[in-house]
Amino acid sequence: MIYIKCDSDVSDVKTKYSKTLTVNGKKGKKISFSHSWKNKNNKRVNLKATLVIPKGAYKGDLTFDMIFDLENYALELYPSSFTFDKPVILDMKFTHIDLSGFDLDSFDFTYLDGEEEMKYKRVRINEDEGTIAVYGAVLHHFSRYGWTRTNKSKYSVAYHLLTANLNLLNCSFFRS
């Protein structure tokens, strides 16, 4: 088992931004989000996202949660594993983030809970601007989506960002 020990109070650090929505799948809907926050270095970071639920994506009303992970630049959609009759489309962009120290040529936007191939129109990663974005990501079901290495490594950008954030907070990993 791995534990995380922190020598500072991190209770005021907000790491998630979430919305609960109800959408009729027969009608469909385009949902847009915008959120800004200051990271642990007191730098302004921005999130913009759009989820397009096409007409006929599923039957009836569905209440679901969109949870944006503000530290690992990922998205969790619940109820997990809910499958669509027609896929939904996601655009998601984070700006003004610190991407230094990453081999950005090896990162891609993907499904984080398995080996499923992810399709999208394009991905944009710009270290100088501090931007990571995906456009036209095709989601066949609700789950976790985010950035990972394309070499199929088990260590994702989320792991590296978590490690960097824990180090900033004077935290460390240890095994029992």
DRENDO-1510 file (C-alpha; in Angstrom, 1 decimal, always signed):
<recs>
REC; n; res; u; v; w
REC; 1; MET; +0.0; +0.0; +0.0 .
REC; 2; ILE; +1.3; +3.5; -0.8 .
REC; 3; TYR; +0.5; +6.4; +1.5 .
REC; 4; ILE; +1.0; +10.1; +1.0 .
REC; 5; LYS; +2.4; +12.2; +3.9 .
REC; 6; CYS; +2.2; +16.0; +3.7 .
REC; 7; ASP; +4.0; +18.3; +6.1 .
REC; 8; SER; +1.7; +21.2; +5.2 .
REC; 9; ASP; -2.0; +21.9; +5.4 .
REC; 10; VAL; -3.5; +21.3; +2.0 .
REC; 11; SER; -7.1; +21.6; +2.9 .
REC; 12; ASP; -7.6; +24.9; +1.1 .
REC; 13; VAL; -6.3; +23.4; -2.3 .
REC; 14; LYS; -9.2; +22.8; -4.7 .
REC; 15; THR; -8.4; +20.1; -7.1 .
REC; 16; LYS; -11.8; +19.4; -8.7 .
REC; 17; TYR; -14.4; +21.4; -10.5 .
REC; 18; SER; -17.7; +19.6; -11.1 .
REC; 19; LYS; -21.1; +20.1; -12.5 .
REC; 20; THR; -24.2; +17.9; -12.3 .
REC; 21; LEU; -26.5; +18.1; -15.4 .
REC; 22; THR; -29.7; +16.5; -16.7 .
REC; 23; VAL; -30.0; +16.2; -20.4 .
REC; 24; ASN; -32.7; +14.6; -22.5 .
REC; 25; GLY; -30.9; +12.2; -24.9 .
REC; 26; LYS; -33.6; +12.3; -27.5 .
REC; 27; LYS; -33.2; +16.1; -27.8 .
REC; 28; GLY; -29.5; +16.4; -27.3 .
REC; 29; LYS; -27.6; +19.5; -26.1 .
REC; 30; LYS; -24.4; +21.5; -26.4 .
REC; 31; ILE; -22.9; +22.2; -22.9 .
REC; 32; SER; -20.1; +24.7; -22.4 .
REC; 33; PHE; -17.9; +25.3; -19.4 .
REC; 34; SER; -15.4; +27.9; -18.4 .
REC; 35; HIS; -13.4; +28.0; -15.2 .
REC; 36; SER; -10.4; +29.8; -13.9 .
REC; 37; TRP; -8.3; +29.3; -10.8 .
REC; 38; LYS; -4.9; +30.0; -9.3 .
REC; 39; ASN; -2.6; +27.1; -9.0 .
REC; 40; LYS; -0.3; +26.4; -6.1 .
REC; 41; ASN; +2.3; +28.9; -7.6 .
REC; 42; ASN; -0.4; +31.6; -7.6 .
REC; 43; LYS; -0.6; +31.5; -11.4 .
REC; 44; ARG; -4.0; +31.9; -13.2 .
REC; 45; VAL; -5.0; +28.7; -15.1 .
REC; 46; ASN; -8.0; +28.4; -17.4 .
REC; 47; LEU; -10.3; +25.6; -18.5 .
REC; 48; LYS; -12.7; +25.7; -21.4 .
REC; 49; ALA; -14.7; +22.7; -22.4 .
REC; 50; THR; -17.7; +21.8; -24.6 .
REC; 51; LEU; -19.6; +18.5; -24.5 .
REC; 52; VAL; -22.0; +18.0; -27.5 .
REC; 53; ILE; -24.7; +15.4; -26.9 .
REC; 54; PRO; -26.2; +14.7; -30.3 .
REC; 55; LYS; -29.9; +14.1; -30.8 .
REC; 56; GLY; -30.7; +10.4; -30.1 .
REC; 57; ALA; -27.5; +9.8; -28.1 .
REC; 58; TYR; -29.6; +7.9; -25.6 .
REC; 59; LYS; -33.2; +7.5; -24.5 .
REC; 60; GLY; -34.9; +9.7; -21.9 .
REC; 61; ASP; -33.4; +12.0; -19.3 .
REC; 62; LEU; -30.0; +11.3; -17.8 .
REC; 63; THR; -28.5; +13.1; -14.8 .
REC; 64; PHE; -24.7; +12.9; -14.9 .
REC; 65; ASP; -21.6; +14.5; -13.4 .
REC; 66; MET; -18.7; +16.1; -15.1 .
REC; 67; ILE; -15.7; +16.3; -12.8 .
REC; 68; PHE; -12.7; +18.2; -14.1 .
REC; 69; ASP; -9.4; +17.3; -12.4 .
REC; 70; LEU; -7.6; +20.6; -12.1 .
REC; 71; GLU; -4.3; +19.2; -11.1 .
REC; 72; ASN; -4.0; +16.3; -13.6 .
REC; 73; TYR; -5.9; +18.0; -16.4 .
REC; 74; ALA; -8.4; +15.2; -16.8 .
REC; 75; LEU; -12.2; +14.7; -17.0 .
REC; 76; GLU; -14.3; +12.1; -15.2 .
REC; 77; LEU; -17.9; +11.5; -16.4 .
REC; 78; TYR; -20.4; +9.7; -14.2 .
REC; 79; PRO; -22.3; +7.4; -14.2 .
REC; 80; SER; -19.1; +5.6; -15.3 .
REC; 81; SER; -19.5; +3.1; -18.2 .
REC; 82; PHE; -22.9; +4.6; -19.3 .
REC; 83; THR; -22.8; +3.8; -23.1 .
REC; 84; PHE; -24.3; +6.0; -25.7 .
REC; 85; ASP; -26.4; +5.0; -28.7 .
REC; 86; LYS; -24.5; +7.8; -30.6 .
REC; 87; PRO; -21.2; +9.1; -29.3 .
REC; 88; VAL; -20.8; +12.5; -27.7 .
REC; 89; ILE; -18.1; +14.9; -28.7 .
REC; 90; LEU; -15.7; +16.7; -26.3 .
REC; 91; ASP; -13.5; +19.7; -26.7 .
REC; 92; MET; -11.3; +20.5; -23.7 .
REC; 93; LYS; -8.5; +23.1; -23.3 .
REC; 94; PHE; -6.3; +24.0; -20.4 .
REC; 95; THR; -4.2; +27.2; -20.7 .
REC; 96; HIS; -1.4; +28.8; -18.7 .
REC; 97; ILE; -0.2; +25.5; -17.1 .
REC; 98; ASP; +3.4; +24.6; -16.4 .
REC; 99; LEU; +4.5; +21.9; -18.9 .
REC; 100; SER; +8.2; +22.3; -18.4 .
REC; 101; GLY; +10.1; +19.1; -17.8 .
REC; 102; PHE; +7.7; +16.9; -19.9 .
REC; 103; ASP; +8.5; +15.1; -23.1 .
REC; 104; LEU; +5.4; +16.6; -24.7 .
REC; 105; ASP; +6.0; +14.7; -28.0 .
REC; 106; SER; +5.1; +11.5; -26.1 .
REC; 107; PHE; +1.8; +12.6; -24.6 .
REC; 108; ASP; -1.7; +12.1; -26.0 .
REC; 109; PHE; -5.3; +12.5; -24.9 .
REC; 110; THR; -6.9; +9.1; -24.2 .
REC; 111; TYR; -9.3; +6.9; -22.2 .
REC; 112; LEU; -7.6; +6.4; -18.8 .
REC; 113; ASP; -9.3; +3.3; -17.6 .
REC; 114; GLY; -8.2; +0.8; -20.3 .
REC; 115; GLU; -6.7; +0.1; -23.7 .
REC; 116; GLU; -9.5; +1.6; -25.8 .
REC; 117; GLU; -8.4; +3.6; -28.8 .
REC; 118; MET; -9.3; +7.3; -28.6 .
REC; 119; LYS; -10.4; +9.1; -31.7 .
REC; 120; TYR; -10.4; +12.9; -32.0 .
REC; 121; LYS; -10.0; +15.6; -34.7 .
REC; 122; ARG; -6.8; +17.1; -33.2 .
REC; 123; VAL; -4.7; +17.6; -30.1 .
REC; 124; ARG; -2.8; +20.8; -29.4 .
REC; 125; ILE; +0.1; +20.9; -27.0 .
REC; 126; ASN; +2.2; +24.1; -26.7 .
REC; 127; GLU; +4.8; +24.3; -23.9 .
REC; 128; ASP; +5.5; +28.0; -24.5 .
REC; 129; GLU; +1.9; +29.0; -24.1 .
REC; 130; GLY; +1.2; +26.3; -21.4 .
REC; 131; THR; -1.6; +24.9; -23.4 .
REC; 132; ILE; -3.0; +21.3; -23.8 .
REC; 133; ALA; -6.2; +20.8; -25.8 .
REC; 134; VAL; -8.2; +18.2; -27.5 .
REC; 135; TYR; -10.8; +18.9; -30.1 .
REC; 136; GLY; -13.5; +16.6; -31.4 .
REC; 137; ALA; -12.8; +13.7; -29.0 .
REC; 138; VAL; -15.3; +10.9; -29.6 .
REC; 139; LEU; -16.7; +9.4; -26.4 .
REC; 140; HIS; -18.7; +6.2; -26.6 .
REC; 141; HIS; -19.3; +6.0; -22.9 .
REC; 142; PHE; -18.8; +7.9; -19.6 .
REC; 143; SER; -15.5; +7.3; -17.9 .
REC; 144; ARG; -12.1; +9.0; -17.2 .
REC; 145; TYR; -10.3; +10.8; -20.0 .
REC; 146; GLY; -7.0; +12.7; -19.9 .
REC; 147; TRP; -3.4; +12.9; -20.9 .
REC; 148; THR; -1.0; +10.0; -20.9 .
REC; 149; ARG; +2.2; +8.8; -22.6 .
REC; 150; THR; +1.7; +7.4; -26.1 .
REC; 151; ASN; +4.2; +4.6; -25.4 .
REC; 152; LYS; +1.5; +2.8; -23.3 .
REC; 153; SER; +3.5; +3.4; -20.1 .
REC; 154; LYS; +1.4; +2.9; -17.0 .
REC; 155; TYR; +2.7; +6.3; -15.8 .
REC; 156; SER; +0.6; +9.1; -17.1 .
REC; 157; VAL; +1.1; +12.9; -17.2 .
REC; 158; ALA; -1.3; +12.8; -14.2 .
REC; 159; TYR; +1.3; +10.8; -12.2 .
REC; 160; HIS; +4.0; +13.3; -13.0 .
REC; 161; LEU; +1.9; +16.3; -12.3 .
REC; 162; LEU; +0.7; +14.7; -9.0 .
REC; 163; THR; +4.4; +14.0; -8.0 .
REC; 164; ALA; +5.4; +17.6; -8.9 .
REC; 165; ASN; +2.4; +19.0; -6.9 .
REC; 166; LEU; +3.1; +16.8; -3.9 .
REC; 167; ASN; +6.8; +18.0; -4.0 .
REC; 168; LEU; +5.6; +21.6; -4.0 .
REC; 169; LEU; +3.5; +20.9; -0.9 .
REC; 170; ASN; +6.3; +19.2; +0.9 .
REC; 171; CYS; +4.6; +15.8; +0.6 .
REC; 172; SER; +6.2; +12.4; +0.0 .
REC; 173; PHE; +5.2; +8.8; -0.9 .
REC; 174; PHE; +6.0; +5.9; +1.4 .
REC; 175; ARG; +5.1; +2.3; +1.6 .
REC; 176; SER; +3.8; +0.5; +4.7 .
</recs>
